[in-house]
Amino acid sequence: MSGLPRAIAALAAVTLLSGTAAVPVTAGERAPQAPPVDCRAVKCVALTFDDGPTPYTAPILDTLQHRHVPATFFLIGPHALRYRADVLREYRDGDAIGDHTVTHPRLTRLPLARVKYEIGTAARQIASVTGRRPTLFRPPFGAWNARVRAAAGAEGMPVIMWSVTALDWKHRDPPLIEHRVLRLVRPGAIVVLHDRYATTPPAISSIVRTLQARGYHLVTVPQLFATSTELRPGTVYHHGP
């Protein structure tokens, strides 16, 4: 990693519980953490990425590393098993890692037992790579109801939604993705993007550069809430302070 570790320069996030019986993270571990940003006093925004890892995750990580900023990645369990190196890189860089189920179903159409399977199994798969269970959950398609909240809460996870969507799944055009995010972002925003489309990585560098020029601190989801509220299991959050 060139330059200062992102986990120091951009404030590492604590998003994972310890004590999980899983394959431990080997050489590298997470870098020491800097003091938290008070997002009640400064402008913050959290960039989040769903559906990875994929072959398009590494270019996004390269950009984040170059700009010394962290992000939050919501992983599909089997993808985490397939792209272990990218997951470990996210972990070591200080990115926040969350749960995005096993098969990416619309959970509101499923019985509680299946919802529990999707969340719990993905958490175990991710933990088998990082050695830590994720403590954030994002439902596929943003679809949640009482069953989803209950299942996430039972796993100790808040339900993290968003206040800005890049619609990068619909508009496969980097300038349009960039324009939409920059037009809609406000202090405390949680922005949802996806690291599964080839057209998303080219937009990230300009998004990050412009947000920084506007005086925003780019933080992880836990950092966004660190000085304002405790993230509660089973509670739904759409934006920070």
N, C-alpha and C positions, 0 to 999 in steps of 0.2 A: 504494500500500500504506500503510495507516494504521499509526501507531506504529512501533516498532522493526522492522526487517526480521526475518522469522523466521529467516533464515539466520544472523543474529548472535545473536538472543535464544535460539534453540534449538539452536545448534551445527550449522553446515552440514556436509553429508556429502560426502566425496569418493568418488564411485562410478563415475566415467566416465574412460576412458583418453583421453589427448590424442593429437593427431596424425592424427585420422581425416580423410580427404578427404571433406568433406561440406559442406552448406550451413551457414555459420557462424551462431551465435547473434548477433542484432543487439542494438541498444541495450538496456541493462539489465544484462546479464551477472550472474553470481552475486556476491552480496555478500561482503565479507571474512569469513573464518571465525574463530570464537572458539575458544579452547582446548578440547580434547576432554574429555568427562566420563569419569571412570574408573568403568566399570560393574562393576568388581570391588569397588568401595568404596561405591557408592551403588546404590539400586534403579533399574533401568532396564527399560523395555519398548519394543519396536518395533512400531508399528502398520504393517501392510502392506495394500495394496489391489491386487487382481487384476482383469484383464479390461478395463481402461480404455485410454484415456479414453472417456467417454460423456457424455451431457448431465447426468449426476449427479456428475461429477467436480468441477465448479466449486463447488457448495455445500460439498463436503468441504474443498476448498482454502480457502474462505471461513472455515470453522470453524477449521482449522489456523492460518490467519493470525491470526485473532482471539485464539486461545489461545497464539500464539507457539511453536508446536511443529512439528517436521518429521515426515514419514512416508516410507515407501518404496512406490513405485508400480511394479508389474510390468505393462508395457504390451504389448498386442497390436499388432503392427507396423502393419497397415492402419488401426487406430484412431488410432495416433499421427499418421499422415499426414492423417487426416480432422480431428482435433481438435488441430491444431498449437499453437494459442494456449494450450490447457491444458497441453500438454507443456512449452512454454517457460515457463509460469508455474511449474510444478513445478521445473524446472531452476533458474530464477532465485531461487525461494524457498528453495533449499537442500534440497529433497527428494531422496531417492535414487531413481534411475530404473533399473529392471531389465527384462529380456527375458522375455516370456511367449508367444513363438512368433507365427506368422503366422495360423494357422487354428484354434488351440486344440484340437488333436487329443490323443488319448491316445497319447503317444509310445511307450509300451511295446509297442504293437501294430504299430509301423512299422519298416521296415528302416533301417539306419544312415544311408543316403544321404538319406532323407526327414527323419530327425531332424536331420541337419546342415542341411538346407535350411530347416527350420522355425526353428531357432535363429539361423543365420547371416543369413538374409534379414530376419528381424525386427530383428536388431541393426543391419543396414544401414539399414532404414527409420527406426528410431529415431534413428540417427546423422544421417540426412539432415535431421532437424528440429533437433536440439540441437547438431550438430557434434561430438558425442562418442559413442563406442560404449559401450553399457552393459556393466558388468562383473559383473552379478548375473543369475542365471537362476532362474526358478521354473517347473517343469513343470506344465502344465495337469492338473487333478484330483490333483495331488501324485503323479503316476505316474512313477516313475523306475526304471531298471535300469542295467546296465553300459553299454549303448549310449548311453543318455541322459547318463550321467556322462562318457563318453568324448567325446561331441559337445560338451557344455558345456565340458569341460576344454580341448578344442581351440580353443574361442573365448575361452579365458582366464577362464571364469566358474565360480564355485562354484555349487552347487545349493542354493538357499535354501528350506527347508521351513518348518514352523511347529510351535509347541507348544500353541497355543490357536486353535481355529476358532470363529468366531462363528456358523457355520451360517446366515449371512444369506441364502444362496442357497436355503435350505430353509424357514426361518421368516421370512416377510416381515412381521415385527412389531418395530418399534423398541424397545419396552420389553424384549422377549424377547432381542433381540440384545444390548442393553446388559447385561441381567442375566447372560447367559451369559459374556460377556467378563469382567465384573467378578468373577464367581464363580470363574473358572478361572485368572485371571492370577496369575503369580508373578514374582519378580525374574528377569530374563533372558529373559522370554517374548517370542516372536515371534507376533504375533496376525495371523491372516489374515481379511481382510474383502474386500468387492468393491464397486467403484464403478460397478457396472452395474445396481443395483437401487434403485428410488425409496425403499425403506424403510430403506436403510442410512444415508444422510446425516443423518436426524433423530436417529439414535442416537449419532452421533460426538461431539457437543458434551458430552453427559452423561458419556460414557465418558472423554473427555479430562479434563473437570473433576474427576471423581471420582478418577481415577488421580493427578492432580496433588495433590489433597487428601490422598491416601494417601501422599504423599511420593515418588512415582515421577518419574523423569526420562524424558520421551518422546524417543526418539532414532531415528535411521535404523538400518538393519541394519549398515552399515559402522561407524557410531559404537558400536553395541552390542559389536562385537568389537575395536575399535581398540586397546584397552589390554591385551587378553588373548591374542589369537592372530591370526595372519595368515590371511585367508580364501584358501584354496588352490583353484585351478581344478579342477573335477571332483569336489571333496569335498562331501559332503552335510552341511548344518547344520540342526538343528531348533530350537535355542535358544542363547542367549548365556550369559555368566557370571552 
